[in-house]
Amino acid sequence: MSTFVKKDFKAIYESKLVDVKTAVASIQDGDVVCTGGPANEPGTFLKNLTYLKELGRKNVTISHVSGQVRGEFADFYGDVDDVRGFPRKEGEYRKDFDYITDPSMKDTMTVNAVFFNRSFKKAMPKGVCRYMPYQVFVGTKPYDKGDVFVVTTTPVDEHGYVRMSCGAMGELPVMRSCKRIICEINPNYPYTFGDVAIPIEDVDMCFIGDGKMVIYPNIDVADVEKTIGQNVASLIPDGSTIQLGFGGIPNAVAYELTNKNDLGVHSEMFTENMAHLEEMGVITGKRKTINPNKMLATFAMGTQYLYDYINNNAKLELRSGEYVNDPAVIRQHDNMMSVNTCIELDLGGQICSESFGPVQYSGSGGAMNFAQGAYWSKGGKCIFALRSTAKKGEVSTIKPILTPGAVVTVPRVFINYVVTEYGIAELTNANMTERAERLIAIAHPKFRDELKAQAIEMGICAW
């Protein structure tokens, strides 16, 4: 009589364990190496990439997000303090990976950065880094020729899986497009649910990492951002499903939602303040049109509080960006509220969220996906919120035209509301004259006369 013999997943896992240098040495000339998303990046692996130069490797391509060693401060945007509410103090920047700062690495490898930051901006003149426009929803499109997928995971569990516990933004489709899988094991990773599990039998090799988490502090809210948050919150009714970004303004919005009822979450990023709102009973998901009683996101990143919150928490599912960021899925949520920030916009409502003129600053993210989905949602609203000025009040963020070379992240046709500390401009079904008049009304007072004159000169308005 046959007997059932359970696979020894621990033995399979241990048979694949190597040291980090062996893992790095498996990268061959011409390989395209793709890494996990922002909270799943294999920091120990990336820290050792200079070993490729010692081995004489050539023409390796690395596609990833951060460019910085894991530490106490996750710096995704750089040294611009007042555009999105990211205060910086001297010494708070995390250390760049050595391959980013070493120009001699350019013959060994090139980095395709799918989300730009201070580190990658510094690396571009050295010939090591290039920006690759990317949206999570497009899935494997930029990675059709990937060779190696490297990601941070949990150790193997009793069912034979390791878990990319902090995100599923683009990990699964990218992994499927690659020929080999390398896992950096972090025993401190939380255990999460969703599209995060990898069968250990599919993994080619794994190694024990340094055990550090990406710590992203909850950004303090300035007075001007509090006012913006109040204005945005006035647009969000009870029972809405929300998407928030990160930074001072999204945090300010979250603080103003504490008196709401039965909110739901369908968001690219799951934030610390969403966890607080759920624990308060503000977020319940009861009225979500799809996936009721569940919070869906593609990744989670914050302080240790957040990682403790998501650990073994079945209320949250981290699903692939192919699903979460699909506008056709987003629009199925009645009263979908998409709240994002931007760098500048013009008098027609064109949004730039990612560049200063032609100089890349961040990335497209999911802004376009959620703008479309919220715009098409029954009762939904696409909201962009920003300070009325930048550079310590020297320039208006509402401009007659975008700065020459600026990237249009979201076209004007999908914008329902623009919010500043001076009020709310509704652009839904508004013609160009109405758009200009409403946007000028929420610009900083010292720039309004100049904007009016420019609008007249452009033939938009006739005051």
Stockholm file with secondary structure:
# STOCKHOLM 1.0

chainA/1-463         MSTFVKKDFKAIYESKLVDVKTAVASIQDGDVVCTGGPANEPGTFLKNLTYLKELGRKNVTISHVSGQVRGEFADFYGDVDDVRGFPRKEGEYRKDFDYITDPSMKDTMTVNAVFFNRSFKKAMPKGVCRYMPYQVFVGTKPYDKGDVFVVTTTPVDEHGYVRMSCGAMGELPVMRSCKRIICEINPNYPYTFGDVAIPIEDVDMCFIGDGKMVIYPNIDVADVEKTIGQNVASLIPDGSTIQLGFGGIPNAVAYELTNKNDLGVHSEMFTENMAHLEEMGVITGKRKTINPNKMLATFAMGTQYLYDYINNNAKLELRSGEYVNDPAVIRQHDNMMSVNTCIELDLGGQICSESFGPVQYSGSGGAMNFAQGAYWSKGGKCIFALRSTAKKGEVSTIKPILTPGAVVTVPRVFINYVVTEYGIAELTNANMTERAERLIAIAHPKFRDELKAQAIEMGICAW
#=GR chainA/1-463 SS CCCCCCCCHHHHHHHTBCCHHHHHHTCCTTCEEEECCTTTCCHHHHHTTTHHHHTTCCSEEEEESCCBCCSSCCCSSCSCCTTTTCCCCTTCSCCBCHHHHCGGGGGTEEEEESSCCHHHHHHGGGTSEEECCCCGGGTTGGGTTCCEEEEEECCCCTTSEEECTTBCSSHHHHHHHCSEEEEEECTTCCCCEETTEEEGGGCSEEEECCCCCCBCCCCCCCHHHHHHHHHHHTTCCTTCEEEECSSHHHHHHHHTTTTCCSBEEEEEEECHHHHHHHHHTSBCCTTCSSSTTCEEEEEECBSHHHHHHHTTCTTEEECCHHHHTCHHHHTTSTTEEEEEECSEEETTCCEECSEETTEECSCCTTHHHHHHHHHHSTTCEEEEECCSEETTTTEESEESSCCTTCCCSBCGGGCCEEEETTEEEECTTCCHHHHHHHHHHTSCHHHHHHHHHHHHHTTSCCC
#=GC SS_cons         CCCCCCCCHHHHHHHTBCCHHHHHHTCCTTCEEEECCTTTCCHHHHHTTTHHHHTTCCSEEEEESCCBCCSSCCCSSCSCCTTTTCCCCTTCSCCBCHHHHCGGGGGTEEEEESSCCHHHHHHGGGTSEEECCCCGGGTTGGGTTCCEEEEEECCCCTTSEEECTTBCSSHHHHHHHCSEEEEEECTTCCCCEETTEEEGGGCSEEEECCCCCCBCCCCCCCHHHHHHHHHHHTTCCTTCEEEECSSHHHHHHHHTTTTCCSBEEEEEEECHHHHHHHHHTSBCCTTCSSSTTCEEEEEECBSHHHHHHHTTCTTEEECCHHHHTCHHHHTTSTTEEEEEECSEEETTCCEECSEETTEECSCCTTHHHHHHHHHHSTTCEEEEECCSEETTTTEESEESSCCTTCCCSBCGGGCCEEEETTEEEECTTCCHHHHHHHHHHTSCHHHHHHHHHHHHHTTSCCC
//
